Amino acid sequence: MLRQLRAGGYGPALVVLCASAVVVTASCLLPSDMERYWLADTGRWSLAHGRILESLQGSWYPSRPWVNEEWLVGIATAWTQQHGLYVLLELLFAACTIAGVAFVAYEGIRTRTHPLVACAQVGVTAIGAVFFAQDRAQTLVWALLPALVIVWRSRPWAAIPLLGLWANVHGSFPVGVLWMLLHLDRRRAAPFALATLTTLANPLGWHLWLFTIALARNGRLAEYVSEWTPALASYTGVLVALLALGPLWLRLPAGLRVHRPINWGNVLFLAASAVGTVIAIRYALLLFLTTATILGETFRTTAQPMPRVARAAALLFAAMVLALGGKALLQARISHDRLFGGLTSGIAFAPCAPVVRGERVFTDAFQIGSLVEFAGGSANVDGRIDAFPLSAIRNSAFVLRHPHRASAVVARSGASTLALAGTFVPPQRIWRREGSCGGVRLYRRRAPT
């Protein structure tokens, strides 16, 4: 491998990898996803009671409690937070994301992909990593899926503990089962069966499979969670899908020669991932991580090496990655997170949670880690916004998009407390300002006179 690296002209791809590592590490050390509040709550409950919390009564999907499919990450979050070591978990998430980009670079070298195409593969994945790098359980997939692909080639028995771990940290583990199934032969039949059975070794058993399958494509989620939105529903989704398949478009002008025999498992997985991306943007992650493997093993480019062009492309991709990461960090609202003892990017709502707990709250500040109550149940506003009735989500959206309608919308909500991060200011004759928590303003309904 080192010989191929020195002789094959793959240095430019590694330049992009280094730029990605810088941005990913900064993104994870300055977290912006509020799911860590939810994870810390579930983990603290498990540590306090000495058993795994199987369902989250404060979060609903769509009419029953959300399944605690990320229980192991929740315990790790709570333990590191309690001991002031949460930075270690942030570094783990960063390392997993970097491992995914490094895997794409490794696959380009292993399959002897054209250096320019390999550079583009790493560049495209690095751009994806800028947006996927967060301190949340799904970030671990950046390392879990590549690890499974590697061990399934030569050490299929190692997939058994790996898939068992995956089933206890994130609900995307069926993707690993699909990869093994599409690359199955007689020698791998027994490891496949045992690895699949190992996924049942979780606190929920086979019910985790049922929940995951039901969650994989739920029309209600797509209506208000952006990553579940179909790719063709927006310009952003179309660009994400085209970008994830960028290595394919670049191979066409480089000239293609099909490897014989064709590995149809690779082709089917690529097709499934592409269809999944059309259904929901979140599945683009599979394309980011596997196109280098699948296309490198299926097609051989015939164009001559272009070292100068590859170096120029590397500088362009590295600049894009650094610019996108820098823009995201500079535009973010930075606040001190007292719960986790560091800086965070986003709205710091945790101090408000005790103030609004148990009340009927109307909020336009989603993903802020708080208990909010609507008709139909209460839920944590931490990314699990599927917990709310769809009408409440739409009403809150009106506050953001149509401030002149907000008064009527808020009046219909039946709320006793408002938690607002937008520009809307409620009528003072009805609502009294109670202070603020971070960037969120709190209002209480005045008693009738």
Phi, psi and chi 1 to 4 in degrees:
 res  aa     phi    psi   chi1   chi2   chi3   chi4
   1 MET       -  -44.4 -177.6   62.6   66.1      -
   2 LEU   -64.0  -36.4  -69.2  176.5      -      -
   3 ARG   -64.3  -43.4 -175.4 -179.9  -56.6  171.0
   4 GLN   -62.9  -37.2  -68.9 -176.3   23.7      -
   5 LEU   -63.1  -44.3  176.5   60.7      -      -
   6 ARG   -71.5  -38.7  -71.7 -166.7  -63.1  -93.6
   7 ALA   -90.2  -19.8      -      -      -      -
   8 GLY   -91.5   -5.6      -      -      -      -
   9 GLY    75.7   34.6      -      -      -      -
  10 TYR   -94.3    7.6  -65.4  104.5      -      -
  11 GLY   -55.7  -41.6      -      -      -      -
  12 PRO   -56.9  -37.9  -28.6   36.4      -      -
  13 ALA   -63.5  -34.7      -      -      -      -
  14 LEU   -72.2  -27.5  -60.2 -174.4      -      -
  15 VAL   -62.7  -43.0  171.8      -      -      -
  16 VAL   -65.6  -38.6 -177.5      -      -      -
  17 LEU   -60.1  -42.2  171.3   59.8      -      -
  18 CYS   -65.2  -41.6  -67.9      -      -      -
  19 ALA   -61.9  -41.0      -      -      -      -
  20 SER   -62.9  -39.9  172.9      -      -      -
  21 ALA   -61.4  -39.3      -      -      -      -
  22 VAL   -64.3  -47.9  171.7      -      -      -
  23 VAL   -68.0  -42.5  172.4      -      -      -
  24 VAL   -63.0  -44.0  163.1      -      -      -
  25 THR   -63.1  -43.4  -57.3      -      -      -
  26 ALA   -63.6  -39.2      -      -      -      -
  27 SER   -65.2  -39.4  -61.1      -      -      -
  28 CYS   -77.4  -30.0  -70.0      -      -      -
  29 LEU   -78.2  -20.0  -70.4  176.8      -      -
  30 LEU  -117.4   74.0 -172.6   64.4      -      -
  31 PRO   -65.6  149.2   23.4  -33.0      -      -
  32 SER  -124.2   -9.0   59.1      -      -      -
  33 ASP   -96.1  128.6 -170.1  -88.2      -      -
  34 MET   -86.7    8.2  -62.6  -62.6  145.5      -
  35 GLU   -63.2  -19.4 -172.1  171.2  -68.6      -
  36 ARG   -64.0  -26.8   62.2 -173.0  178.1  -81.8
  37 TYR   -65.3  -45.3  -67.1  113.3      -      -
  38 TRP   -63.5  -43.8  168.3   74.6      -      -
  39 LEU   -63.3  -41.3  -69.2  171.2      -      -
  40 ALA   -64.7  -38.8      -      -      -      -
  41 ASP   -63.4  -47.0  -75.2  -19.2      -      -
  42 THR   -66.3  -39.2   61.4      -      -      -
  43 GLY   -65.9  -40.2      -      -      -      -
  44 ARG   -63.6  -39.3  -79.6 -166.0  -63.2  -92.6
  45 TRP   -62.5  -44.8 -170.2   97.4      -      -
  46 SER   -64.2  -41.7  -64.0      -      -      -
  47 LEU   -66.8  -36.8  -68.2  173.9      -      -
  48 ALA   -73.0  -33.5      -      -      -      -
  49 HIS  -101.0   -7.9  -67.3   79.3      -      -
  50 GLY    71.2   20.9      -      -      -      -
  51 ARG  -151.6  164.2   61.2 -173.7  179.6   91.0
  52 ILE   -81.0  132.1  -54.4  -56.5      -      -
  53 LEU   -76.3  115.6 -179.4   64.5      -      -
  54 GLU   -84.8  -30.3  -64.4 -176.8    1.9      -
  55 SER  -139.9  156.4   61.3      -      -      -
  56 LEU  -107.4  103.6  -49.2  177.6      -      -
  57 GLN   -66.4  -19.6  -62.1  -59.5  -38.3      -
  58 GLY   -89.3    2.6      -      -      -      -
  59 SER  -137.9  134.6 -167.2      -      -      -
  60 TRP  -124.0  143.2  -61.1   80.8      -      -
  61 TYR  -148.6  114.4  162.8   79.4      -      -
  62 PRO   -79.7  -14.4   28.5  -32.2      -      -
  63 SER  -134.8   17.3   58.1      -      -      -
  64 ARG  -142.8  162.3   58.1 -171.2  172.8   90.7
  65 PRO   -59.9  144.5  -24.2   34.4      -      -
  66 TRP   -67.9  138.5 -173.7  -81.6      -      -
  67 VAL   -76.9  136.7  168.0      -      -      -
  68 ASN   -83.2   73.6 -172.1   10.0      -      -
  69 GLU   -80.3  -10.0   57.8 -175.6   -6.9      -
  70 GLU  -112.8   35.2  -58.2  167.9   -3.0      -
  71 TRP   -60.0  -36.5   70.1  -89.4      -      -
  72 LEU   -68.1  -39.5 -166.1   55.2      -      -
  73 VAL   -68.6  -34.7  179.7      -      -      -
  74 GLY   -62.1  -44.1      -      -      -      -
  75 ILE   -64.9  -41.9  -70.3  178.4      -      -
  76 ALA   -63.5  -38.6      -      -      -      -
  77 THR   -63.7  -47.7  -59.4      -      -      -
  78 ALA   -64.6  -43.5      -      -      -      -
  79 TRP   -66.0  -47.1 -170.8   89.0      -      -
  80 THR   -66.8  -33.5   54.8      -      -      -
  81 GLN   -66.9  -42.0 -179.5  -96.1  -32.7      -
  82 GLN   -66.5  -30.5  -70.3  174.8   -5.3      -
  83 HIS  -100.8    9.3  -67.6   80.8      -      -
  84 GLY    68.2   28.0      -      -      -      -
  85 LEU  -118.0   19.5  -61.2  172.9      -      -
  86 TYR   -61.2  -24.6 -174.4   69.0      -      -
  87 VAL   -59.3  -30.0   64.6      -      -      -
  88 LEU   -65.5  -37.5  -61.9  179.9      -      -
  89 LEU   -70.2  -37.3 -156.5   55.5      -      -
  90 GLU   -61.2  -41.8  -68.1  174.1  -34.5      -
  91 LEU   -66.5  -33.0  -68.7  174.1      -      -
  92 LEU   -64.2  -44.6  173.1   62.9      -      -
  93 PHE   -61.8  -41.5  -69.8  124.7      -      -
  94 ALA   -63.2  -42.8      -      -      -      -
  95 ALA   -63.4  -37.4      -      -      -      -
  96 CYS   -65.9  -41.5  -72.5      -      -      -
  97 THR   -66.0  -42.9  -48.4      -      -      -
  98 ILE   -62.8  -37.3  -65.0  169.3      -      -
  99 ALA   -61.3  -36.6      -      -      -      -
 100 GLY   -64.6  -43.4      -      -      -      -
 101 VAL   -66.6  -40.2 -176.2      -      -      -
 102 ALA   -63.4  -35.8      -      -      -      -
 103 PHE   -61.8  -41.4  168.8   74.5      -      -
 104 VAL   -63.4  -41.1  172.2      -      -      -
 105 ALA   -63.6  -43.0      -      -      -      -
 106 TYR   -59.9  -43.7  168.4   80.1      -      -
 107 GLU   -66.5  -35.5  -69.4  -64.4   87.6      -
 108 GLY   -62.9  -40.2      -      -      -      -
 109 ILE   -71.0  -42.7  -61.2  170.7      -      -
 110 ARG   -62.8  -41.7 -177.5 -174.7   66.4   85.7
 111 THR   -88.0    4.5   59.0      -      -      -
 112 ARG    56.5   44.5  -61.6 -176.6  179.3 -179.9
 113 THR   -67.6  149.8  -61.3      -      -      -
 114 HIS   -52.1  131.7 -170.6  -76.1      -      -
 115 PRO   -52.9  -38.8  -26.7   34.9      -      -
 116 LEU   -67.4  -41.4  179.3   58.1      -      -
 117 VAL   -65.1  -41.5  176.2      -      -      -
 118 ALA   -61.8  -40.4      -      -      -      -
 119 CYS   -62.7  -40.8 -177.4      -      -      -
 120 ALA   -66.5  -39.3      -      -      -      -
 121 GLN   -59.3  -47.2  -71.0  173.7  168.4      -
 122 VAL   -66.8  -40.4  177.4      -      -      -
 123 GLY   -62.4  -45.0      -      -      -      -
 124 VAL   -62.6  -44.3  164.1      -      -      -
 125 THR   -65.7  -37.8  -51.3      -      -      -
 126 ALA   -64.1  -39.0      -      -      -      -
 127 ILE   -63.8  -41.9  -67.6  173.1      -      -
 128 GLY   -61.4  -37.3      -      -      -      -
 129 ALA   -65.2  -30.4      -      -      -      -
 130 VAL   -58.4  -36.6  171.5      -      -      -
 131 PHE   -92.7  -22.4  -59.6  101.3      -      -
 132 PHE   -91.5  -15.5  -84.5   90.5      -      -
 133 ALA   -71.7  103.9      -      -      -      -
 134 GLN  -146.3  161.2  -63.0  171.1  -44.0      -
 135 ASP   -89.5   72.8   56.5  -26.0      -      -
 136 ARG  -145.1  162.4   58.1 -171.9  -54.6 -177.7
 137 ALA   -61.0  -36.7      -      -      -      -
 138 GLN   -65.4  -18.6   70.0 -178.7   39.9      -
 139 THR   -63.6  -27.2  -53.7      -      -      -
 140 LEU   -63.2  -22.2  -59.2  175.8      -      -
 141 VAL   -62.2  -26.2  179.6      -      -      -
 142 TRP   -61.0  -23.9  -78.9   78.7      -      -
 143 ALA  -104.4  -34.2      -      -      -      -
 144 LEU   -66.4  -45.8  -70.3  169.6      -      -
 145 LEU   -65.6  -49.1  179.6   57.3      -      -
 146 PRO   -58.5  -39.9  -26.5   36.3      -      -
 147 ALA   -61.5  -40.8      -      -      -      -
 148 LEU   -65.7  -41.7 -176.7   68.9      -      -
 149 VAL   -59.2  -42.2  171.6      -      -      -
 150 ILE   -69.1  -48.2  -68.9  173.7      -      -
 151 VAL   -70.3  -28.0  -57.7      -      -      -
 152 TRP   -68.9  -19.9 -165.4 -119.7      -      -
 153 ARG   -73.0  -48.4  -68.1  178.8 -171.2  145.3
 154 SER  -123.1  -21.3   56.8      -      -      -
 155 ARG  -131.7   66.3  -64.7  178.4  177.1   84.6
 156 PRO   -60.3  -26.2   19.2  -30.9      -      -
 157 TRP   -66.6  -24.7  -69.4   99.8      -      -
 158 ALA   -69.4  -14.0      -      -      -      -
 159 ALA   -70.5  -20.1      -      -      -      -
 160 ILE   -64.8  -57.8  -62.7  174.1      -      -
 161 PRO   -66.8  -31.3   23.4  -33.3      -      -
 162 LEU   -64.7  -45.5 -178.1   61.3      -      -
 163 LEU   -71.2  -33.3 -159.3   59.3      -      -
 164 GLY   -62.1  -40.8      -      -      -      -
 165 LEU   -63.8  -44.8  172.7   65.2      -      -
 166 TRP   -58.2  -41.7 -167.0  -17.5      -      -
 167 ALA   -67.1  -13.3      -      -      -      -
 168 ASN  -107.6   -0.8  -74.1  -82.1      -      -
 169 VAL  -117.7  -22.7  -61.9      -      -      -
 170 HIS  -163.0  147.2 -166.6 -102.5      -      -
 171 GLY   -77.8    4.7      -      -      -      -
 172 SER   -84.0    6.8   58.2      -      -      -
 173 PHE   -57.7  -27.2   64.4   91.9      -      -
 174 PRO   -58.4  -22.7  -28.9   38.2      -      -
 175 VAL   -61.7  -40.5  170.5      -      -      -
 176 GLY   -65.5  -39.4      -      -      -      -
 177 VAL   -62.7  -40.7  176.3      -      -      -
 178 LEU   -63.1  -43.1  176.9   62.6      -      -
 179 TRP   -60.1  -46.0  176.4  -88.6      -      -
 180 MET   -63.3  -40.9  -65.1 -171.3  -59.8      -
 181 LEU   -62.9  -40.9  178.7   63.2      -      -
 182 LEU   -77.9   -8.2  -66.6  177.3      -      -
 183 HIS  -124.2   43.0  -63.0   81.2      -      -
 184 LEU   -97.0  139.1 -169.5   61.1      -      -
 185 ASP  -141.5 -176.3   54.5   26.0      -      -
 186 ARG   -61.3  -38.6 -176.6  175.6  -59.1  177.2
 187 ARG   -68.5  -25.9 -177.3  171.1   72.8   92.1
 188 ARG  -101.3    2.4  -66.2  174.0  173.4   80.3
 189 ALA   -62.1  -48.3      -      -      -      -
 190 ALA   -65.9  -47.7      -      -      -      -
 191 PRO   -59.3  -35.6  -23.6   33.4      -      -
 192 PHE   -63.7  -46.8  171.3   77.0      -      -
 193 ALA   -62.1  -45.2      -      -      -      -
 194 LEU   -68.9  -38.9  -68.8  176.4      -      -
 195 ALA   -64.5  -40.4      -      -      -      -
 196 THR   -64.7  -41.5  -56.0      -      -      -
 197 LEU   -65.0  -31.9  -72.6  174.6      -      -
 198 THR   -63.1  -27.8  -57.3      -      -      -
 199 THR   -63.8  -18.1   62.7      -      -      -
 200 LEU   -78.5  -10.6  -58.2  178.0      -      -
 201 ALA   -82.3   68.0      -      -      -      -
 202 ASN  -142.1  164.3   67.9   81.1      -      -
 203 PRO   -58.9  -20.2  -24.6   33.8      -      -
 204 LEU  -102.8  -10.4  -57.1  166.3      -      -
 205 GLY    61.9 -138.3      -      -      -      -
 206 TRP   -71.2  -15.8   62.2  -85.9      -      -
 207 HIS   -64.0  -26.5  -67.7  -75.6      -      -
 208 LEU   -63.6  -38.9 -179.0   60.5      -      -
 209 TRP   -61.2  -45.6  -88.3   92.2      -      -
 210 LEU   -61.5  -44.0  -63.8  179.8      -      -
 211 PHE   -64.8  -42.9  176.7   76.2      -      -
 212 THR   -65.3  -41.9  -57.7      -      -      -
 213 ILE   -65.0  -41.6  -67.7  172.4      -      -
 214 ALA   -65.6  -32.6      -      -      -      -
 215 LEU   -79.1  -26.3 -175.7   65.9      -      -
 216 ALA   -55.3  -36.3      -      -      -      -
 217 ARG  -146.2   97.0  178.6   60.8 -176.8  130.6
 218 ASN  -122.5  118.1 -178.2  -78.9      -      -
 219 GLY   -59.1  -30.7      -      -      -      -
 220 ARG   -67.4  -38.4 -173.2  179.8  180.0 -156.6
 221 LEU   -63.0  -39.8  -64.1  177.1      -      -
 222 ALA   -65.1  -17.5      -      -      -      -
 223 GLU   -76.6  -20.8  -67.6 -179.1   -1.6      -
 224 TYR  -147.1    6.4   50.0   84.0      -      -
 225 VAL  -113.3  116.2 -178.9      -      -      -
 226 SER   -59.9  -38.7   59.2      -      -      -
 227 GLU   -74.2  -12.2   62.8 -177.6   18.4      -
 228 TRP   -94.6   -0.6  -72.7   95.4      -      -
 229 THR   -73.0  138.9  -55.7      -      -      -
 230 PRO   -57.8  141.9  -23.8   33.5      -      -
 231 ALA   -61.4  -36.5      -      -      -      -
 232 LEU   -79.7    1.5  -58.8 -177.4      -      -
 233 ALA   -83.8  -10.3      -      -      -      -
 234 SER  -152.3  159.2   65.3      -      -      -
 235 TYR   -63.0  -37.9  -69.5  114.8      -      -
 236 THR   -61.7  -44.5  -59.5      -      -      -
 237 GLY   -62.0  -42.0      -      -      -      -
 238 VAL   -62.2  -43.7  171.7      -      -      -
 239 LEU   -63.9  -39.5  -69.7  175.6      -      -
 240 VAL   -62.2  -45.3  168.7      -      -      -
 241 ALA   -63.8  -44.8      -      -      -      -
 242 LEU   -65.8  -37.4  -66.6  176.1      -      -
 243 LEU   -66.7  -42.2 -179.0   64.6      -      -
 244 ALA   -62.6  -28.3      -      -      -      -
 245 LEU   -97.4   14.2  -74.9  172.4      -      -
 246 GLY   -51.2  -43.9      -      -      -      -
 247 PRO   -57.2  -30.9  -27.5   36.3      -      -
 248 LEU   -68.3  -44.5  175.7   60.8      -      -
 249 TRP   -65.1  -35.4  -41.7  131.6      -      -
 250 LEU   -72.2  -28.0 -166.8   61.2      -      -
 251 ARG   -69.5  -30.0  -88.7  178.6  166.5   78.9
 252 LEU   -59.8  -51.3  -63.1  178.5      -      -
 253 PRO   -71.4  -17.6   24.2  -34.1      -      -
 254 ALA   -79.6   -5.7      -      -      -      -
 255 GLY    84.1  133.6      -      -      -      -
 256 LEU  -122.9  143.1  -62.8  178.7      -      -
 257 ARG  -134.5  122.9 -179.6  178.7  -59.6  166.6
 258 VAL   -75.2  133.5  177.5      -      -      -
 259 HIS   -73.8  140.4  -74.4  -70.8      -      -
 260 ARG  -116.4  135.5  -59.4  -70.1 -177.3  179.6
 261 PRO   -78.7  159.1   30.5  -35.8      -      -
 262 ILE   -77.9  134.1  -63.7  177.3      -      -
 263 ASN   -84.4   99.0 -173.2  -36.2      -      -
 264 TRP   -69.4  -23.5  -69.3  106.6      -      -
 265 GLY   -61.2  -41.1      -      -      -      -
 266 ASN   -61.3  -45.9  -80.9  -18.5      -      -
 267 VAL   -63.2  -42.1  176.2      -      -      -
 268 LEU   -67.1  -38.4  -70.3  174.0      -      -
 269 PHE   -66.7  -40.2 -169.7   87.6      -      -
 270 LEU   -62.7  -42.4 -178.7   62.9      -      -
 271 ALA   -64.7  -42.7      -      -      -      -
 272 ALA   -63.4  -40.0      -      -      -      -
 273 SER   -67.6  -38.8  -59.1      -      -      -
 274 ALA   -65.7  -43.8      -      -      -      -
 275 VAL   -63.6  -41.7  171.0      -      -      -
 276 GLY   -60.1  -38.4      -      -      -      -
 277 THR   -66.2  -36.3  -58.9      -      -      -
 278 VAL   -64.7  -37.9  171.8      -      -      -
 279 ILE   -71.6  -42.2  -66.1  175.2      -      -
 280 ALA  -152.3  133.0      -      -      -      -
 281 ILE   -59.7  -28.9  -63.2  173.1      -      -
 282 ARG   -58.9  -26.1   67.2 -178.1  -67.4  120.6
 283 TYR   -76.2   -5.2  -64.9  110.4      -      -
 284 ALA   -59.8  -24.9      -      -      -      -
 285 LEU   -55.9  -38.1  172.1   60.9      -      -
 286 LEU   -65.0  -36.9  -55.6 -177.3      -      -
 287 LEU   -68.8  -41.8  -67.9  177.1      -      -
 288 PHE   -56.5  -40.9  -76.8  128.7      -      -
 289 LEU   -88.1  -21.8  -71.1  176.6      -      -
 290 THR  -116.2  -11.2   58.0      -      -      -
 291 THR   -62.9  -35.1   49.1      -      -      -
 292 ALA   -62.2  -44.0      -      -      -      -
 293 THR   -64.8  -52.2  -62.9      -      -      -
 294 ILE   -68.5  -47.7  -64.7  171.4      -      -
 295 LEU   -70.8  -35.6  -63.1  178.5      -      -
 296 GLY   -65.3  -34.4      -      -      -      -
 297 GLU   -84.5  -15.1  -67.4  179.1  -14.4      -
 298 THR  -100.7  -37.3  -54.7      -      -      -
 299 PHE  -124.2  144.0  -58.8  105.5      -      -
 300 ARG  -115.1  127.1  178.7 -174.5  -60.2  137.3
 301 THR   -80.5  148.0   55.0      -      -      -
 302 THR  -110.4   -3.6   58.7      -      -      -
 303 ALA   -70.7  156.0      -      -      -      -
 304 GLN   -75.0  150.0  -64.9  -64.0  -42.1      -
 305 PRO   -58.7  143.1  -22.8   33.2      -      -
 306 MET  -129.0   77.2  -63.5  178.1  -75.5      -
 307 PRO   -60.2  -39.2   19.6  -31.7      -      -
 308 ARG   -68.0  -40.5  -67.3 -176.4  178.3  178.1
 309 VAL   -65.8  -39.6  176.7      -      -      -
 310 ALA   -64.0  -40.3      -      -      -      -
 311 ARG   -66.3  -39.8  -73.2 -165.7  -71.4  -90.2
 312 ALA   -64.6  -41.1      -      -      -      -
 313 ALA   -63.6  -38.3      -      -      -      -
 314 ALA   -62.9  -43.6      -      -      -      -
 315 LEU   -63.4  -38.7  -65.9  176.6      -      -
 316 LEU   -65.2  -48.1  175.3   62.0      -      -
 317 PHE   -64.8  -41.7  -81.8  117.3      -      -
 318 ALA   -62.2  -41.3      -      -      -      -
 319 ALA   -64.8  -39.8      -      -      -      -
 320 MET   -64.2  -43.9  -70.7  176.8   61.8      -
 321 VAL   -63.4  -46.7  169.7      -      -      -
 322 LEU   -65.1  -38.2  -66.9  172.6      -      -
 323 ALA   -68.1  -44.5      -      -      -      -
 324 LEU   -64.2  -43.8  -71.1  172.0      -      -
 325 GLY   -65.1  -43.0      -      -      -      -
 326 GLY   -64.4  -39.9      -      -      -      -
 327 LYS   -62.8  -43.8  179.2 -178.7  178.0 -178.3
 328 ALA   -62.7  -40.1      -      -      -      -
 329 LEU   -73.8  -38.3  -66.4  174.5      -      -
 330 LEU   -72.7  -32.1  -69.7  174.6      -      -
 331 GLN   -84.6  -11.7  -69.4 -177.1  -16.1      -
 332 ALA   -75.3  148.8      -      -      -      -
 333 ARG   -81.8  119.0  177.1 -176.1  -68.4  171.5
 334 ILE   -99.0  129.6  -52.1  -60.5      -      -
 335 SER  -141.6  162.6   59.7      -      -      -
 336 HIS   -87.6  127.1 -176.5   69.5      -      -
 337 ASP   -96.5  102.4 -170.3  -29.1      -      -
 338 ARG   -68.8  -28.9  -69.2 -178.3  -69.5  179.4
 339 LEU   -67.6  -40.4 -177.8   64.5      -      -
 340 PHE  -104.8   -0.1  -72.5   89.8      -      -
 341 GLY    68.7   36.9      -      -      -      -
 342 GLY  -158.4 -169.8      -      -      -      -
 343 LEU   -90.0  147.0  -64.0  177.4      -      -
 344 THR  -134.4  155.3 -173.1      -      -      -
 345 SER  -108.0  117.0  171.5      -      -      -
 346 GLY   134.4 -163.6      -      -      -      -
 347 ILE   -91.7  124.1  -59.1  174.1      -      -
 348 ALA   -88.0   94.3      -      -      -      -
 349 PHE  -100.9  -10.6 -162.0   83.5      -      -
 350 ALA   -53.1  -42.8      -      -      -      -
 351 PRO   -62.4  -22.0  -22.6   35.0      -      -
 352 CYS   -81.4  -20.1  -64.3      -      -      -
 353 ALA   -54.8  -45.8      -      -      -      -
 354 PRO   -64.2  -26.8  -20.6   34.0      -      -
 355 VAL   -73.0  -37.9 -179.1      -      -      -
 356 VAL  -101.3   -2.5  -58.1      -      -      -
 357 ARG   -59.5  134.5 -177.4  169.8  -66.5  126.8
 358 GLY    83.6    0.4      -      -      -      -
 359 GLU  -107.4  162.4  -60.7 -172.6   23.8      -
 360 ARG   -87.4  110.0 -172.2  177.0  -66.2  -86.5
 361 VAL  -111.8  136.4  178.1      -      -      -
 362 PHE  -107.2  127.0 -177.3   91.3      -      -
 363 THR  -136.9  147.2  179.4      -      -      -
 364 ASP  -112.9   14.1   64.6   -3.4      -      -
 365 ALA  -114.5   81.6      -      -      -      -
 366 PHE   -77.5  165.0  -70.1  120.5      -      -
 367 GLN    60.2   49.3  -62.3 -178.1  -11.9      -
 368 ILE  -127.3    7.2   49.9 -178.8      -      -
 369 GLY    68.7   63.8      -      -      -      -
 370 SER  -148.9  161.4  168.0      -      -      -
 371 LEU   -88.2  122.6 -178.3   67.8      -      -
 372 VAL  -127.1  138.0  177.9      -      -      -
 373 GLU  -114.7  131.4  -65.5 -172.7   -5.4      -
 374 PHE  -129.0  170.6  -77.1  112.8      -      -
 375 ALA   -61.8  129.0      -      -      -      -
 376 GLY   106.0   -3.1      -      -      -      -
 377 GLY   133.5  169.2      -      -      -      -
 378 SER  -105.6  162.9   60.2      -      -      -
 379 ALA  -160.5  159.3      -      -      -      -
 380 ASN   -86.4  125.9  -70.4  -44.5      -      -
 381 VAL   -85.5   88.4 -175.4      -      -      -
 382 ASP  -148.3   27.7   56.3    2.6      -      -
 383 GLY   105.0  -19.3      -      -      -      -
 384 ARG   -89.8   47.3  -57.3  -68.5  179.7 -170.7
 385 ILE   -73.3   -6.6   60.9  174.6      -      -
 386 ASP   -62.8  -11.5   53.3  -76.5      -      -
 387 ALA   -66.6  -23.1      -      -      -      -
 388 PHE   -89.8  150.8  -56.2  113.9      -      -
 389 PRO   -57.7  141.9  -22.6   33.0      -      -
 390 LEU   -59.3  -35.1 -176.2   57.5      -      -
 391 SER   -61.9  -36.4   59.4      -      -      -
 392 ALA   -68.2  -37.7      -      -      -      -
 393 ILE   -62.5  -45.3  -61.1  -66.2      -      -
 394 ARG   -64.7  -40.4  -72.1  174.2  174.4  165.9
 395 ASN   -61.2  -42.9  -73.9  -16.3      -      -
 396 SER   -65.0  -35.5  -66.6      -      -      -
 397 ALA   -62.6  -31.4      -      -      -      -
 398 PHE   -61.5  -34.9  -84.9  122.7      -      -
 399 VAL   -62.8  -37.8  177.3      -      -      -
 400 LEU   -75.5  -40.4  -66.8  173.4      -      -
 401 ARG   -97.6  -27.8  -58.9  174.5 -175.1  172.9
 402 HIS  -134.4   74.3  -53.1  -76.1      -      -
 403 PRO   -55.5  -31.2  -24.8   35.3      -      -
 404 HIS   -69.2  -18.3   62.1  -76.6      -      -
 405 ARG   -94.4   -4.8  -55.6 -178.0 -171.5  176.6
 406 ALA   -63.1  -37.9      -      -      -      -
 407 SER   -58.8  -46.3  -64.7      -      -      -
 408 ALA   -66.2  -38.9      -      -      -      -
 409 VAL   -63.9  -46.1  170.9      -      -      -
 410 VAL   -63.7  -39.5  169.5      -      -      -
 411 ALA   -62.9  -37.5      -      -      -      -
 412 ARG   -74.0  -18.7  -69.3 -164.8  -57.8  -92.0
 413 SER   -70.7  -22.0   70.1      -      -      -
 414 GLY    71.9   18.1      -      -      -      -
 415 ALA   -76.0  150.7      -      -      -      -
 416 SER  -101.4  -15.4   60.1      -      -      -
 417 THR  -139.0  142.1  -58.5      -      -      -
 418 LEU  -113.5  135.8  -56.0 -177.8      -      -
 419 ALA  -124.2  102.8      -      -      -      -
 420 LEU  -119.5  135.0  -56.3  176.6      -      -
 421 ALA  -116.6   -9.8      -      -      -      -
 422 GLY   -85.6 -160.4      -      -      -      -
 423 THR   -91.0  -11.2   58.7      -      -      -
 424 PHE   -67.8  133.2  168.3   64.6      -      -
 425 VAL  -117.2  117.7  178.0      -      -      -
 426 PRO   -71.0  158.4   26.6  -34.0      -      -
 427 PRO   -59.5  130.8  -21.6   32.2      -      -
 428 GLN   -69.4  -22.2  -65.7 -176.8    4.1      -
 429 ARG   -71.7  -18.2   67.4 -179.0 -174.9  -81.4
 430 ILE  -109.4  -35.5  -58.3  175.2      -      -
 431 TRP  -119.2  137.2  -60.3   96.0      -      -
 432 ARG  -111.3  129.1 -179.8  179.8   67.1 -105.1
 433 ARG   -67.6  127.1  176.7   75.1  178.5  -93.2
 434 GLU  -108.4   -0.6  -72.1  -73.8  -37.1      -
 435 GLY   121.3 -161.5      -      -      -      -
 436 SER  -150.4  161.9   61.6      -      -      -
 437 CYS  -133.1  106.5  -59.4      -      -      -
 438 GLY    65.0 -123.8      -      -      -      -
 439 GLY   -97.1   12.6      -      -      -      -
 440 VAL  -107.0  127.9 -179.2      -      -      -
 441 ARG   -95.8  134.8  -52.7 -177.0  -46.9  -80.5
 442 LEU  -106.4  135.0  -65.2 -180.0      -      -
 443 TYR  -129.8  142.5  -63.6   85.5      -      -
 444 ARG  -113.0  143.2  -57.3  -81.9 -172.3 -176.6
 445 ARG   -70.1  131.9 -175.5 -177.9  -67.9  -87.2
 446 ARG   -73.0  148.0  -65.4 -179.7 -176.5  -86.6
 447 ALA   -68.8  140.2      -      -      -      -
 448 PRO   -64.8  142.7   21.7  -31.5      -      -
 449 THR  -102.2      -   56.6      -      -      -
